[in-house]
Amino acid sequence: MEKTYKHIFFDLDHTLWDFERSAEETKREMFVTFNLKQRGIKSYAAFKNVYVEINRTLWEMYRDEIIGKTELNFRRFYDTLFILGIDDRKLGSDMAWQFIEGISSKTYLFPYTIEILEYLQPKYKLHIITNGFEEVQYRKLEGSGMGRYFSNVITSEAADAKKPDPKIFKYALKKSRAKAADSLMVGDDLSVDMAGARKVGIDQLYVNHDKIKHDEQVTMEVFSLEKIMRLL
């Protein structure tokens, strides 16, 4: 493909930064730290099974602006504990705080993350567009060594809009002094990253880590970050 882009916008979680691995490790640590087995939850698997469904629902509510980030973070733990027989708001609050502290200290990246950023930075202006909590995202970037590669970090809080809302993409273009026609959005989520970029005329590069079958029209698709070098 002809290299016509000037700006590349990356999603962070699940695209470059390995959210699932980081979250899994953090939750396992918390299960032990907060003595949840001694409090009646028979296993980490039992805790995780309930948590995953609650967290997914709450994130959908957060993206739809039904709840805020503080409620999301508290309820994903309090509601999980409540369903498993523990009605303890302080414990839920303590776990919410510890989760943010724990996950933001993790430095797990997908394979070839640093290599692809090293490859792209001399050729393009690189930026982040993220729905993740602002204070956590900056810590992830700095702790993992990715921060130095990006000219701008656009968060949903700063833009007052969340992907796939066109408002956050328009805000990102304005802040980065970029034009949609000169820009590319790289992300892992078809309905959030790809659809949102498409709405404002930004080309899309879908990083399909899990090789999910789909019928969506995207500009480009790769199954690993390494393959981006062949396209850009």
SEROPA-858789 format. One line per 4 residues: their letters; for each residue x, y, z of C-alpha. Coordinates in pm, whole numbers. Example, Ala and Ser with C-alpha at 12.3 -4.5 7.8 and 13.67 -1.06 7.14 Angstrom:
! SEROPA-858789
as> 1230:-450:780 | 1367:-106:714 $
! end
This chain:
! SEROPA-858789
mekt> 0:0:0 | 122:348:-82 | 242:527:230 | 17:833:228 $
ykhi> -53:870:600 | 98:1138:820 | -71:1054:1151 | -139:717:1312 $
ffdl> -377:694:1605 | -352:385:1826 | -593:238:2074 | -404:134:2389 $
dhtl> -578:-145:2581 | -606:-478:2398 | -416:-334:2099 | -68:-252:2234 $
wdfe> -98:-300:2609 | -206:-651:2711 | -504:-563:2927 | -631:-918:2975 $
rsae> -300:-1053:3103 | -251:-754:3331 | -605:-765:3467 | -594:-1140:3523 $
etkr> -271:-1121:3720 | -399:-830:3927 | -728:-1001:4014 | -550:-1321:4113 $
emfv> -324:-1124:4344 | -626:-949:4496 | -810:-1276:4555 | -525:-1375:4785 $
tfnl> -457:-1031:4936 | -818:-981:5041 | -857:-1339:5171 | -1164:-1400:4957 $
kqrg> -1148:-1777:4994 | -1152:-1745:5371 | -1452:-1512:5335 | -1654:-1782:5159 $
iksy> -1575:-1759:4787 | -1470:-2114:4705 | -1222:-2038:4428 | -1073:-1769:4208 $
aafk> -1259:-1921:3912 | -1590:-1869:4091 | -1501:-1506:4156 | -1382:-1448:3800 $
nvyv> -1691:-1600:3637 | -1919:-1353:3812 | -1682:-1059:3774 | -1643:-1097:3397 $
einr> -2015:-1065:3325 | -2064:-774:3564 | -1760:-591:3431 | -1874:-634:3070 $
tlwe> -2219:-494:3147 | -2082:-200:3344 | -1836:-109:3067 | -2125:-99:2821 $
myrd> -2309:134:3058 | -1997:348:3093 | -1954:381:2715 | -2323:474:2690 $
eiig> -2266:736:2963 | -2518:577:3199 | -2259:553:3476 | -1927:725:3547 $
ktel> -1583:572:3600 | -1597:583:3982 | -1925:389:3986 | -1794:143:3728 $
nfrr> -1479:69:3924 | -1660:32:4256 | -1957:-169:4133 | -1761:-427:3937 $
fydt> -1616:-545:4267 | -1899:-469:4509 | -2163:-626:4283 | -1945:-934:4230 $
lfil> -1894:-977:4604 | -2266:-922:4671 | -2370:-1194:4427 | -2118:-1428:4590 $
gidd> -2264:-1362:4934 | -2047:-1079:5067 | -2223:-748:5132 | -1930:-524:5222 $
rklg> -1906:-178:5067 | -1567:-105:5225 | -1421:-424:5082 | -1562:-336:4741 $
sdma> -1411:10:4765 | -1073:-122:4879 | -1065:-372:4594 | -1158:-103:4341 $
wqfi> -869:113:4457 | -625:-179:4465 | -723:-290:4116 | -638:49:3967 $
egis> -309:58:4156 | -221:-297:4064 | -311:-299:3696 | -145:33:3621 $
skty> 186:-106:3747 | 184:-394:3496 | 401:-363:3188 | 275:-645:2967 $
lfpy> 265:-558:2597 | 161:-758:2293 | 452:-906:2097 | 632:-658:1869 $
tiei> 474:-350:2031 | 802:-167:2087 | 943:-288:1754 | 647:-154:1558 $
leyl> 655:179:1740 | 1028:209:1670 | 958:134:1304 | 671:381:1268 $
qpky> 788:678:1474 | 1044:810:1222 | 781:802:946 | 461:921:1113 $
klhi> 326:1123:1404 | 193:869:1653 | -95:933:1893 | -316:742:2139 $
itng> -698:753:2152 | -830:571:2458 | -1150:520:2656 | -948:402:2954 $
feev> -927:599:3278 | -695:894:3222 | -474:863:3529 | -423:491:3466 $
qyrk> -342:522:3095 | -55:765:3150 | 95:533:3411 | 69:238:3172 $
legs> 243:429:2895 | 529:549:3110 | 576:224:3301 | 589:15:2985 $
gmgr> 825:249:2804 | 572:345:2535 | 517:706:2639 | 810:846:2443 $
yfsn> 668:732:2110 | 345:933:2117 | 300:1301:2038 | -48:1315:2191 $
vits> -254:1103:2427 | -624:1169:2373 | -846:1034:2651 | -1222:1013:2660 $
eaad> -1221:1233:2970 | -1031:1512:2796 | -1252:1486:2488 | -1571:1452:2694 $
akkp> -1672:1168:2464 | -1595:798:2430 | -1520:592:2123 | -1709:526:1895 $
dpki> -1857:876:1933 | -1726:1086:1639 | -1664:1368:1886 | -1354:1204:2034 $
fkya> -1205:1140:1689 | -1272:1499:1581 | -1114:1619:1906 | -811:1398:1838 $
lkks> -770:1534:1487 | -792:1891:1608 | -549:1840:1895 | -302:1661:1668 $
raka> -343:1912:1384 | -424:1622:1157 | -665:1573:870 | -885:1267:850 $
adsl> -759:1189:500 | -401:1178:626 | -478:963:930 | -509:596:1022 $
mvgd> -674:443:1329 | -518:123:1464 | -728:-73:1711 | -866:-408:1820 $
dlsv> -1238:-334:1845 | -1458:-332:1535 | -1753:-154:1693 | -1552:98:1894 $
dmag> -1223:175:1716 | -1301:85:1356 | -1661:205:1336 | -1582:527:1517 $
arkv> -1293:611:1285 | -1496:524:977 | -1768:772:1077 | -1526:1064:1051 $
gidq> -1345:947:738 | -1034:800:903 | -894:481:750 | -881:181:981 $
lyvn> -630:-90:1058 | -793:-371:1253 | -555:-562:1482 | -737:-893:1507 $
hdki> -525:-1062:1774 | -778:-1342:1822 | -847:-1398:1449 | -1216:-1331:1497 $
khde> -1430:-1398:1189 | -1633:-1094:1086 | -1805:-924:794 | -1704:-566:875 $
qvtm> -1538:-356:608 | -1203:-223:729 | -924:-59:533 | -663:-309:649 $
evfs> -643:-605:886 | -358:-786:1057 | -345:-1076:1302 | -33:-953:1480 $
leki> 140:-619:1526 | 445:-747:1340 | 250:-754:1013 | 197:-377:1024 $
mrll> 551:-333:898 | 444:-485:567 | 163:-233:522 | 312:98:632 $
! end
